[in-house]
């Protein structure tokens, strides 16, 4: 993998936690501050692709072809309306990849191998499916770190516990450098005592792993995908968009603290 490329998977085995919304808006915010970003849509539902204005009828090659080595990530990537942000789109064909990968050689490392031949980007953000399957496994094997969106609800910690165990298994068998880079509290409602309680519990269990930024419940963020726009473009001044801009700043700061400019850890992992 290119030494300068930072690969982060946005993952949670539980659906409805703001995973795709986070992937889209984090990628957009990173691009807005001058980073070259590739958003990789590994979810067969393709919401990260359509949420960035990519029409399904306009997708000629997708992540399906990338995983089966018919095209490179650069060939699959499409430019978005956000300068500096490209998306490697998903289509329904990616659902079939799950079955075809079962008998494929190096089935768990197809995405990592594709990224090793990718250049020109500072960040690759991977939007994972909301389940543990071979597409998610490919994403975790390819990533250096995982950003975990966590809805402020009663069963949040239970879901995070399951994901933590999954990450430990991937570390033990495929990718020893993988770690939870950060836990992101989403759909936070300051008027709701439960949100406060969940946030306190998560911070107690995971400490500095939890981002200072929290993503509030925000109608404008929910509306944006129907217009094929990130919330940051749809309404940059809304509270949700401003929160994702702050999150991007935190992500960049953490990456700089972890690796500095020499990226020794990544060089060792890619060798």
C-alpha positions as CSV (number, residue, x, y, z in Angstrom):
1,X,0.0,0.0,0.0
2,X,1.2,3.5,-0.7
3,X,2.9,4.9,2.4
4,X,0.8,8.2,2.3
5,X,-2.6,6.5,2.0
6,X,-4.6,6.3,5.2
7,X,-7.3,3.6,5.1
8,X,-10.2,3.9,7.5
9,X,-13.3,1.6,7.6
10,X,-16.6,3.0,8.9
11,X,-18.2,-0.1,10.4
12,X,-20.9,-1.3,12.8
13,X,-22.6,-4.7,12.6
14,X,-25.8,-3.0,13.7
15,X,-27.7,-1.1,11.1
16,X,-29.4,2.3,11.5
17,X,-26.5,4.0,13.4
18,X,-25.5,6.6,10.8
19,X,-22.7,4.5,9.3
20,X,-23.2,5.6,5.7
21,X,-24.0,9.2,6.7
22,X,-20.8,9.3,8.6
23,X,-18.7,7.8,5.7
24,X,-20.2,10.4,3.2
25,X,-19.8,13.4,5.4
26,X,-16.5,12.5,6.9
27,X,-15.1,12.0,3.4
28,X,-16.6,15.3,2.2
29,X,-15.2,17.2,5.2
30,X,-11.7,15.7,4.6
31,X,-11.9,16.8,1.0
32,X,-13.0,20.2,2.0
33,X,-9.8,20.8,4.0
34,X,-7.6,19.8,1.0
35,X,-7.3,16.0,1.3
36,X,-7.7,13.8,-1.7
37,X,-10.3,11.2,-0.7
38,X,-11.6,8.0,-2.2
39,X,-14.8,6.8,-0.7
40,X,-15.2,3.0,-1.2
41,X,-18.7,1.8,-1.2
42,X,-18.7,-1.8,0.0
43,X,-22.4,-2.0,0.8
44,X,-24.5,-3.7,-2.0
45,X,-27.3,-1.2,-1.1
46,X,-25.1,1.5,-2.7
47,X,-26.3,4.3,-0.4
48,X,-22.9,5.9,-0.2
49,X,-22.8,6.1,-4.0
50,X,-26.3,7.6,-4.5
51,X,-25.8,9.8,-1.5
52,X,-23.0,11.5,-3.4
53,X,-25.1,12.0,-6.5
54,X,-24.0,8.9,-8.5
55,X,-26.9,7.6,-10.4
56,X,-27.1,3.8,-10.7
57,X,-27.6,4.0,-14.5
58,X,-24.3,5.8,-14.8
59,X,-22.3,3.1,-13.1
60,X,-20.5,1.0,-15.7
61,X,-17.9,-0.6,-13.4
62,X,-18.2,-1.0,-9.6
63,X,-16.5,-2.5,-6.6
64,X,-17.7,-5.9,-7.9
65,X,-15.3,-5.7,-10.8
66,X,-12.5,-4.3,-8.5
67,X,-12.8,-7.3,-6.2
68,X,-12.5,-9.7,-9.1
69,X,-9.6,-7.9,-10.5
70,X,-11.2,-6.8,-13.8
71,X,-10.5,-3.2,-13.1
72,X,-8.4,-1.0,-10.7
73,X,-9.9,1.3,-8.1
74,X,-8.8,4.2,-10.2
75,X,-10.8,2.9,-13.1
76,X,-13.9,2.3,-11.0
77,X,-13.7,5.7,-9.2
78,X,-16.1,8.4,-10.2
79,X,-15.7,12.1,-9.5
80,X,-18.4,13.7,-7.3
81,X,-19.6,17.2,-7.0
82,X,-17.2,17.7,-4.2
83,X,-13.7,18.7,-5.4
84,X,-11.1,16.2,-4.2
85,X,-13.6,13.5,-3.5
86,X,-14.1,10.4,-5.7
87,X,-16.3,7.4,-5.0
88,X,-15.7,3.8,-6.0
89,X,-19.4,2.9,-6.4
90,X,-21.4,-0.2,-5.4
91,X,-24.2,-1.9,-7.4
92,X,-26.5,-4.8,-6.7
93,X,-24.0,-7.0,-8.4
94,X,-21.9,-6.7,-5.2
95,X,-24.5,-9.0,-3.5
96,X,-23.3,-11.8,-5.7
97,X,-19.7,-11.2,-4.8
98,X,-20.5,-12.6,-1.3
99,X,-21.3,-16.0,-2.8
100,X,-18.5,-15.9,-5.4
101,X,-15.8,-15.0,-2.9
102,X,-16.5,-18.1,-0.7
103,X,-14.5,-20.3,-3.1
104,X,-12.1,-17.6,-4.4
105,X,-8.4,-17.6,-3.6
106,X,-7.3,-15.0,-1.1
107,X,-10.9,-14.2,-0.7
108,X,-10.4,-12.0,2.4
109,X,-7.7,-9.8,1.0
110,X,-9.0,-8.7,-2.4
111,X,-9.6,-5.1,-1.3
112,X,-6.3,-4.8,0.4
113,X,-4.5,-5.9,-2.8
114,X,-6.5,-3.4,-4.9
115,X,-5.5,-0.6,-2.5
116,X,-1.8,-1.6,-2.8
117,X,-1.9,-0.4,-6.4
118,X,-3.8,2.8,-5.7
119,X,-2.1,6.2,-5.7
120,X,-3.1,9.8,-5.7
121,X,-5.2,9.8,-2.5
122,X,-4.5,10.8,1.0
123,X,-7.5,8.9,2.6
124,X,-9.6,5.9,1.6
125,X,-12.8,5.8,3.6
126,X,-14.6,2.4,3.4
127,X,-18.4,2.2,3.9
128,X,-18.9,-1.3,5.2
129,X,-22.1,-3.4,5.0
130,X,-24.2,-3.5,8.3
131,X,-23.3,-7.1,8.8
132,X,-20.3,-9.4,9.2
133,X,-19.7,-11.0,5.8
134,X,-16.9,-11.4,3.4
135,X,-17.4,-7.8,2.1
136,X,-17.0,-6.5,5.7
137,X,-14.0,-8.9,6.2
138,X,-12.3,-7.5,3.1
139,X,-12.8,-4.0,4.4
140,X,-11.4,-4.8,7.8
141,X,-8.4,-6.6,6.4
142,X,-7.7,-3.6,4.1
143,X,-8.1,-1.0,6.8
144,X,-5.6,0.4,9.3
145,X,-8.3,1.6,11.7
146,X,-12.0,1.4,12.2
147,X,-14.3,4.3,13.0
148,X,-17.4,3.0,14.8
149,X,-20.6,5.1,14.6
150,X,-22.6,4.4,17.8
151,X,-26.2,5.5,18.2
152,X,-27.0,6.9,21.6
153,X,-29.5,4.1,22.5
154,X,-29.9,1.4,25.2
155,X,-28.2,-1.5,23.3
156,X,-25.3,0.6,22.0
157,X,-22.6,-1.0,24.1
158,X,-23.8,-4.5,23.4
159,X,-23.4,-3.9,19.7
160,X,-20.0,-2.3,20.2
161,X,-18.9,-5.4,22.2
162,X,-19.7,-7.7,19.3
163,X,-17.8,-5.5,16.9
164,X,-14.8,-5.4,19.2
165,X,-14.7,-9.2,19.3
166,X,-14.9,-9.3,15.5
167,X,-12.0,-6.8,15.2
168,X,-9.9,-8.9,17.6
169,X,-10.5,-12.0,15.4
170,X,-9.4,-10.1,12.3
171,X,-6.3,-8.9,14.1
172,X,-5.4,-12.4,15.2
173,X,-5.9,-14.0,11.8
174,X,-5.5,-11.4,9.0
175,X,-4.5,-7.9,10.0
176,X,-2.5,-7.5,13.2
177,X,-2.4,-3.7,12.8
178,X,-6.1,-3.2,12.8
179,X,-7.6,-1.2,15.7
180,X,-10.6,0.8,16.6
181,X,-9.4,4.3,15.7
182,X,-12.4,6.0,17.3
183,X,-15.9,5.6,18.5
184,X,-18.4,8.3,17.2
185,X,-21.6,9.0,19.1
186,X,-24.4,9.7,16.6
187,X,-28.1,10.7,16.8
188,X,-27.3,12.5,20.0
189,X,-30.3,14.3,21.6
190,X,-29.4,16.6,24.5
191,X,-33.0,16.8,25.5
192,X,-33.0,13.0,26.1
193,X,-31.5,11.7,29.4
194,X,-30.8,8.4,27.7
195,X,-28.4,10.0,25.2
196,X,-26.5,11.5,28.2
197,X,-26.4,8.2,30.0
198,X,-25.2,6.2,26.9
199,X,-22.5,8.8,26.1
200,X,-21.2,8.7,29.7
201,X,-21.1,4.9,29.7
202,X,-19.3,4.7,26.3
203,X,-16.7,7.3,27.5
204,X,-16.2,5.4,30.7
205,X,-15.6,2.1,28.8
206,X,-13.5,3.4,25.9
207,X,-12.0,6.6,27.3
208,X,-9.9,8.5,24.7
209,X,-11.1,6.2,21.9
210,X,-14.4,8.2,21.9
211,X,-14.3,11.3,19.7
212,X,-15.0,14.5,21.5
213,X,-17.3,15.4,18.6
214,X,-20.9,14.1,18.8
215,X,-23.3,14.0,15.9
216,X,-26.7,15.4,16.9
217,X,-30.0,14.4,15.5
218,X,-30.6,16.8,12.6
219,X,-33.3,16.9,10.0
220,X,-31.1,18.5,7.4
221,X,-28.6,15.7,7.6
222,X,-31.4,13.2,7.0
223,X,-32.8,15.2,4.1
224,X,-29.4,15.6,2.2
225,X,-29.2,12.0,0.7
226,X,-32.5,12.5,-1.1
227,X,-30.8,15.3,-3.1
228,X,-27.7,13.3,-3.8
229,X,-25.7,15.6,-1.6
230,X,-23.6,15.3,1.6
231,X,-25.1,17.4,4.5
232,X,-22.0,19.6,4.4
233,X,-22.9,20.6,0.8
234,X,-26.7,20.6,1.3
235,X,-26.6,22.9,4.4
236,X,-23.1,23.6,5.7
237,X,-24.4,25.7,8.6
238,X,-26.7,23.1,10.1
239,X,-25.5,21.5,13.4
240,X,-25.0,18.1,11.8
241,X,-22.7,19.4,9.1
242,X,-20.7,21.5,11.5
243,X,-20.3,18.4,13.7
244,X,-18.8,16.4,10.8
245,X,-16.4,19.2,10.0
246,X,-15.2,19.0,13.6
247,X,-14.9,15.3,13.3
248,X,-12.7,15.6,10.2
249,X,-10.4,17.8,12.2
250,X,-10.2,15.2,15.0
251,X,-9.5,12.4,12.5
252,X,-6.7,14.3,10.9
253,X,-5.2,15.1,14.3
254,X,-5.3,11.5,15.4
255,X,-3.7,10.3,12.2
256,X,-0.9,12.8,12.6
257,X,-0.3,11.8,16.2
258,X,-0.2,8.1,15.3
259,X,2.0,8.3,12.3
260,X,3.5,11.7,11.9
261,X,5.0,12.3,8.5
262,X,7.1,9.1,8.1
263,X,4.3,6.5,8.2
264,X,6.7,3.9,9.5
265,X,3.8,1.7,10.8
266,X,2.1,1.6,7.4
267,X,5.4,0.9,5.6
268,X,6.0,-2.1,7.9
269,X,2.4,-3.4,7.4
270,X,2.5,-3.1,3.6
271,X,5.8,-4.9,3.3
